[in-house]
């Protein structure tokens, strides 16, 4: 895993998230502790448990973004789940173990892409050779000497002991003087308009849909995969242009070059050592049994989540995954409930608690200016595609920040997400007429912002629906 110091982690997070220094320090220490754990003697390593975190704060202040950026920084598998989607065993709903299955699926995809990138050059070369074979010897493809056997017959012993499928070898390629010339033309995009006939594998999928209830998702996926693998793989011919043929062949070669067994092994280890699960809306399941109504399963959900957070073995289609060292970051607004409303066992598994403060005008102004992916930069780039040079004056940005703080105060406080609604409203006319605007230099000043938003300030009831 990447070796970042806590100060470096906070510095990287500062590029995308404004303020919330306490939360950044907490997650940076948690990430650094993972690296430290891997440096201690092996006999002590398994005893060091991750310090899980609860983030407390209103919506739109950066809780999810901090966790997501942290995972990206560490190149760690990351999954965000809503705690309110889970239900107690016996109720209709999502199985709590599904979060680990999703995390493992994502890790396998991540590692497979890394391995494919590592062998990309080799796959490109092999794909080019196949295309050159077709161009120089279009009739020299392999021919099947016997039909594809039915795997169900082989499974039941009804195939009559027939020999396995064979392929007639391709005729020996003759050294053709124009092969290298074709290679140069292929790499120089001079053959892009040429159409070739390509034979590709097509897996016939059975018309089977497995309907599974809560807790049965894994069985459903495994049954569909099993039936899919039983069906014979067929070949079909397609006429495609060379660029598309190159992409298809590269993907086929990547599938052959990447060792999926090694990928799965590496992915499972990465989940167990570096995985991060973000449990959002943890406050929605806080609270004790009320005895009636929809809240009856709140404590049951907490007790179902508890073994996963404490450390257990979860069965996935890639094998057993241990959750002992997965980092869990929980978050919630806790407007109605409080962290102490969680069952004591679950509280004990989240020793670190950080509070994120609400955003004020100064924070909104910094959010518009400082981050690398700020909204102002995004809108300027979007308008650039229409040939419009959009400019926002410092006074206009101050007005936007002021309106964001005002609307959050008068209506629901949705944090930084308020800037999305306000900017969209301010730039609505320009976005609509952008292709027709003759004057390609557009300046947004404070007066323009006030004209677009002042009516909503007067009518608070209307602004509740629009902004």
C-alpha positions in Angstrom: 0.0 0.0 0.0 1.1 3.6 -0.6 3.2 5.1 2.2 1.7 8.5 2.9 2.4 10.4 6.2 -0.7 11.8 8.0 0.3 15.3 7.0 0.6 14.3 3.3 -2.8 12.7 3.5 -4.4 15.8 4.9 -2.7 17.9 2.3 -4.1 15.7 -0.5 -7.6 15.9 1.0 -7.3 19.7 1.3 -7.1 19.8 -2.5 -10.7 18.6 -2.8 -12.4 19.2 0.6 -12.6 22.5 2.4 -12.3 22.6 6.2 -13.2 19.7 8.4 -9.7 19.5 9.7 -10.6 17.2 12.7 -12.2 14.6 10.4 -9.2 14.7 8.0 -6.7 14.2 10.9 -8.7 11.2 12.2 -8.9 9.4 8.8 -5.2 10.2 8.0 -4.1 8.6 11.3 -6.4 5.6 10.6 -4.8 5.1 7.1 -1.3 5.5 8.5 -2.0 3.0 11.2 -2.7 0.4 8.4 0.8 0.9 7.1 2.3 0.8 10.6 0.5 -2.5 11.2 2.2 -4.1 8.2 5.6 -3.1 9.6 5.2 -4.8 13.0 6.3 -8.4 13.7 3.9 -10.9 12.1 2.9 -12.5 15.5 1.6 -9.1 16.7 0.1 -8.0 13.3 -3.1 -9.9 13.6 -3.8 -8.6 17.1 -3.9 -4.9 16.0 -7.5 -4.0 15.1 -8.4 -1.0 12.9 -9.7 2.1 14.7 -13.1 2.5 13.1 -14.6 6.0 12.9 -18.0 7.6 13.3 -18.4 11.0 11.5 -21.2 13.1 13.0 -22.5 16.1 10.9 -25.3 17.4 8.7 -25.6 16.4 5.1 -23.4 18.0 2.5 -20.4 18.8 4.7 -18.0 16.3 3.2 -18.4 13.0 5.1 -18.7 10.8 2.1 -16.2 12.8 0.0 -13.5 12.4 2.7 -13.9 8.6 2.8 -14.0 8.3 -1.0 -10.9 10.5 -1.5 -9.1 8.6 1.2 -9.8 5.3 -0.5 -8.7 6.7 -3.9 -5.5 8.0 -2.3 -4.7 4.6 -0.8 -5.7 2.7 -4.0 -8.0 0.7 -1.6 -11.3 -1.1 -2.4 -14.1 1.2 -1.3 -17.8 0.7 -1.1 -20.5 3.0 0.2 -23.6 1.4 1.7 -26.7 2.8 3.3 -27.3 1.3 6.7 -31.0 1.9 6.4 -31.2 -0.6 3.5 -30.3 -3.4 5.8 -32.9 -5.2 7.8 -32.9 -7.7 10.6 -32.7 -11.4 9.6 -36.2 -12.6 8.9 -37.4 -9.3 7.5 -37.5 -8.4 3.8 -34.4 -6.4 2.9 -30.8 -6.5 2.1 -28.4 -9.0 3.7 -25.7 -7.2 5.8 -23.0 -9.5 4.4 -23.7 -8.1 0.9 -21.5 -5.1 1.7 -18.5 -7.4 1.9 -19.5 -9.2 -1.3 -19.8 -5.8 -3.1 -16.4 -4.8 -1.8 -14.8 -8.1 -3.0 -16.4 -7.7 -6.4 -15.0 -4.2 -6.7 -11.5 -5.4 -5.6 -11.5 -8.1 -8.2 -12.5 -5.6 -10.9 -9.8 -3.2 -9.7 -7.0 -5.8 -9.6 -8.1 -7.2 -13.0 -7.9 -3.8 -14.6 -4.4 -3.3 -13.1 -3.2 -6.7 -14.5 -4.8 -5.9 -17.9 -2.9 -2.6 -17.9 0.3 -4.4 -17.2 -0.1 -6.7 -20.2 -1.8 -4.2 -22.5 1.2 -3.8 -24.8 1.5 -7.5 -25.3 -2.2 -7.9 -26.0 -2.0 -5.0 -28.5 0.9 -6.8 -30.3 -1.0 -10.1 -30.4 -4.2 -8.4 -31.7 -2.2 -6.7 -34.4 -0.7 -10.0 -35.5 -4.2 -11.5 -35.8 -5.4 -8.6 -37.9 -2.3 -8.9 -40.1 -3.0 -12.6 -40.5 -6.5 -11.8 -41.7 -5.3 -9.1 -44.1 -2.5 -11.2 -45.6 -4.3 -14.6 -45.5 -8.1 -14.1 -45.2 -8.8 -17.8 -45.9 -6.3 -19.3 -43.5 -8.4 -19.2 -40.3 -8.7 -22.3 -38.2 -11.5 -24.7 -39.1 -13.2 -27.0 -36.6 -12.9 -30.7 -37.4 -15.9 -31.7 -35.4 -18.9 -29.9 -33.9 -19.0 -28.4 -30.4 -20.1 -31.2 -28.0 -23.1 -30.6 -25.7 -21.6 -30.2 -22.2 -24.7 -31.6 -20.6 -24.2 -34.8 -22.6 -20.6 -35.0 -21.5 -21.7 -34.4 -17.9 -24.2 -37.3 -18.0 -21.7 -39.6 -19.9 -23.9 -39.6 -23.0 -21.2 -38.3 -25.4 -20.3 -41.8 -26.5 -16.6 -41.3 -25.6 -16.0 -39.1 -28.6 -12.7 -37.3 -29.0 -12.4 -33.8 -27.7 -12.8 -30.9 -30.2 -9.8 -30.4 -32.4 -8.8 -27.6 -34.6 -7.0 -27.9 -37.8 -3.7 -26.0 -37.7 -3.4 -22.8 -39.7 -1.3 -23.2 -42.8 2.2 -22.0 -42.4 2.4 -18.3 -43.1 4.6 -17.3 -46.0 6.9 -14.4 -45.5 5.1 -11.7 -47.4 6.9 -8.5 -48.3 3.9 -6.4 -47.7 3.2 -7.6 -44.1 5.5 -4.9 -42.6 4.0 -2.3 -44.8 0.5 -3.3 -43.6 1.7 -3.1 -40.0 2.9 0.5 -40.6 -0.4 1.4 -42.2 -2.3 -0.3 -39.4 -0.4 1.7 -36.7 -0.7 4.9 -38.8 -4.5 4.6 -38.9 -4.4 4.3 -42.7 -6.6 1.1 -42.7 -9.3 2.5 -40.4 -12.0 2.4 -43.1 -11.3 -1.1 -44.2 -13.8 -3.8 -43.2 -12.7 -7.3 -42.2 -14.5 -10.5 -41.2 -13.8 -11.4 -37.6 -14.7 -14.7 -35.8 -15.3 -14.0 -32.1 -16.6 -16.2 -29.3 -20.2 -15.7 -28.2 -21.3 -17.2 -24.9 -24.9 -18.3 -25.2 -26.7 -17.3 -22.0 -29.6 -19.5 -20.8 -33.0 -17.9 -20.4 -32.9 -18.5 -16.6 -33.7 -15.8 -14.0 -33.0 -16.7 -10.4 -35.3 -14.8 -8.0 -33.8 -14.7 -4.6 -34.9 -13.2 -1.3 -32.9 -11.3 1.2 -29.8 -13.2 2.2 -29.9 -15.4 -1.0 -28.1 -13.0 -3.4 -24.9 -15.0 -3.6 -26.8 -18.2 -4.3 -28.7 -16.5 -7.2 -25.4 -15.2 -8.8 -23.7 -18.6 -8.4 -26.6 -20.5 -10.1 -26.7 -18.1 -13.0 -22.9 -18.4 -13.5 -23.1 -22.2 -13.2 -25.8 -22.5 -15.9 -24.0 -20.0 -18.1 -20.8 -22.0 -17.9 -22.6 -25.2 -18.9 -23.8 -23.8 -22.2 -21.4 -24.3 -25.1 -19.3 -21.4 -26.3 -20.0 -20.7 -29.9 -18.2 -18.7 -32.5 -19.8 -16.2 -34.7 -18.6 -14.1 -37.6 -18.9 -10.3 -37.7 -17.9 -7.8 -40.3 -16.3 -4.8 -38.6 -14.0 -2.0 -39.3 -10.4 -2.5 -38.3 -10.4 -0.1 -35.2 -13.3 -2.0 -33.7 -11.8 -5.4 -34.6 -8.6 -4.3 -32.8 -10.5 -3.4 -29.6 -12.4 -6.8 -29.7 -9.2 -8.8 -30.3 -7.3 -6.8 -27.5 -10.0 -7.7 -25.0 -9.9 -11.4 -26.1 -6.1 -11.4 -25.7 -6.3 -9.6 -22.3 -8.7 -12.3 -21.1 -6.1 -15.0 -22.1 -3.1 -13.2 -20.6 -4.5 -12.4 -17.2 -4.5 -15.2 -14.7 -7.8 -14.8 -12.9 -6.9 -17.2 -10.2 -4.0 -15.0 -9.2 -6.2 -11.9 -9.6 -8.9 -13.3 -7.2 -6.2 -14.2 -4.6 -4.7 -10.8 -4.7 -8.1 -9.1 -4.6 -9.2 -11.0 -1.5 -6.0 -10.1 0.3 -6.4 -6.5 -0.7 -10.0 -6.5 0.7 -8.8 -8.1 4.0 -5.9 -5.7 4.4 -6.9 -2.4 2.8 -10.7 -2.5 2.3 -12.8 0.5 3.4 -16.6 0.3 4.0 -18.5 3.5 4.4 -21.7 3.0 6.4 -23.8 6.0 5.7 -27.0 6.9 7.6 -25.9 4.9 10.7 -28.1 7.3 12.7 -31.2 5.8 11.0 -30.7 2.5 12.8 -29.7 4.0 16.1 -32.3 3.6 18.9 -33.7 0.8 21.0 -36.7 -1.3 20.3 -40.0 0.6 20.3 -42.1 -2.5 20.2 -44.4 -1.3 17.4 -44.2 0.2 14.0 -41.4 0.2 11.4 -38.6 0.7 14.0 -38.9 -2.8 15.3 -35.8 -4.1 13.5 -33.5 -1.2 14.3 -31.6 -3.0 17.1 -31.7 -6.2 15.1 -29.9 -4.5 12.2 -27.2 -3.3 14.6 -26.8 -6.8 16.0 -26.5 -8.2 12.4 -23.9 -5.6 11.5 -21.9 -6.2 14.7 -20.2 -9.5 13.7 -19.1 -8.0 10.4 -17.5 -5.0 12.1 -16.0 -7.1 14.9 -14.4 -9.5 12.5 -15.9 -12.6 10.9 -15.6 -14.8 7.8 -18.0 -13.9 5.0 -18.7 -16.3 2.2 -18.4 -14.8 -1.3 -18.2 -16.4 -4.7 -14.4 -15.9 -4.5 -14.1 -17.8 -1.2 -14.1 -16.8 2.4 -13.2 -13.1 3.2 -12.1 -12.1 6.7 -13.3 -8.7 7.9 -11.0 -8.4 10.9 -8.9 -5.6 9.4 -11.4 -3.9 7.1 -11.7 -0.2 8.1 -15.3 0.8 8.7 -16.2 4.5 8.6 -19.8 5.2 9.7 -21.5 8.6 9.2 -24.8 10.1 10.2 -26.4 13.5 10.9 -27.7 12.3 14.3 -30.4 15.0 14.4 -32.9 12.9 16.2 -30.8 10.2 17.8 -27.2 10.3 19.1 -24.3 7.9 18.9 -25.0 6.7 22.5 -28.3 5.3 21.2 -26.4 2.6 19.4 -26.0 -0.7 21.2 -22.9 -0.7 23.5 -21.2 -3.5 21.5 -21.4 -1.5 18.3 -20.3 1.7 20.0 -17.2 -0.1 21.2 -16.2 -1.1 17.6 -16.2 2.6 16.6 -13.8 4.1 19.1 -13.1 7.3 17.1 -15.8 10.0 16.8 -15.4 13.2 14.9 -17.8 16.0 14.5 -18.1 17.9 11.2 -19.4 21.4 11.5 -22.0 23.1 9.3 -20.7 25.2 6.4 -20.9 29.1 6.5 -20.5 31.7 3.9 -16.7 31.7 4.1 -16.6 27.9 3.5 -18.9 28.2 0.5 -16.6 30.9 -1.0 -13.6 28.7 -0.6 -15.5 25.7 -2.1 -16.1 27.8 -5.2 -12.5 28.9 -5.6 -10.0 26.5 -4.1 -10.6 22.8 -5.0 -9.1 21.4 -8.1 -12.5 20.2 -9.2 -14.5 23.3 -8.0 -17.9 23.9 -9.5 -16.8 27.2 -11.1 -14.1 25.3 -13.0 -16.6 22.7 -14.1 -19.1 25.2 -15.5 -16.3 27.2 -17.2 -15.1 24.0 -18.9 -18.7 23.0 -19.9 -19.3 26.4 -21.5 -15.9 26.2 -23.3 -17.3 23.2 -25.3 -19.8 25.7 -26.8 -17.0 28.2 -27.6 -18.1 30.5 -24.7 -15.5 32.1 -22.5 -17.3 32.2 -19.1 -15.9 34.4 -16.4 -17.2 34.9 -12.8 -16.1 38.0 -11.0 -14.9 37.8 -7.3 -18.0 39.8 -6.3 -20.3 37.3 -8.1 -18.7 34.4 -6.2 -19.2 36.2 -2.9 -22.9 36.7 -3.8 -23.2 33.0 -4.6 -21.7 32.1 -1.3 -24.0 34.5 0.5 -27.1 33.1 -1.1 -26.0 29.6 -0.4 -25.6 30.3 3.3 -28.9 32.2 3.3 -31.0 29.5 1.7 -29.5 26.8 3.9 -30.5 29.0 6.9 -34.0 29.6 5.8 -34.8 26.2 4.3 -33.3 22.8 4.7 -29.6 22.8 5.4 -28.1 20.6 2.6 -24.6 21.9 2.9 -22.4 22.3 -0.1 -25.0 20.7 -2.4 -26.8 24.0 -2.2 -24.2 25.5 -4.5 -25.2 23.0 -7.2 -28.8 24.2 -7.2 -27.9 27.9 -7.0 -25.3 27.8 -9.8 -27.7 25.8 -12.0 -30.4 28.4 -11.5 -28.0 31.4 -12.1 -26.6 29.8 -15.3 -29.8 28.4 -16.6 -30.4 31.0 -19.3 -26.8 30.9 -20.5 -26.8 27.1 -20.6 -30.0 27.1 -22.6 -29.0 29.7 -25.2 -25.3 28.8 -25.3 -25.3 27.4 -28.9 -27.0 30.7 -30.2 -25.0 33.3 -28.3 -23.0 35.4 -30.7 -20.9 37.2 -28.1 -18.5 34.5 -26.9 -17.3 36.4 -23.8 -19.8 36.1 -21.0 -19.1 37.8 -17.6 -21.2 36.9 -14.5 -21.1 39.7 -12.0 -22.8 40.3 -8.6 -25.7 42.2 -10.2 -26.5 39.3 -12.6 -26.5 36.8 -9.6 -28.8 39.1 -7.6 -31.2 39.5 -10.5 -31.5 35.7 -11.0 -32.0 34.8 -7.3 -33.6 37.8 -5.6 -37.2 36.6 -6.4 -36.6 33.4 -4.5 -35.3 35.2 -1.5 -38.6 37.1 -1.3 -40.8 34.0 -1.7 -39.4 31.5 0.9 -42.2 29.0 0.4 -41.5 28.9 -3.4 -37.7 28.5 -2.8 -38.3 25.4 -0.7 -39.5 23.7 -3.8 -37.0 25.2 -6.3 -33.8 25.5 -4.3 
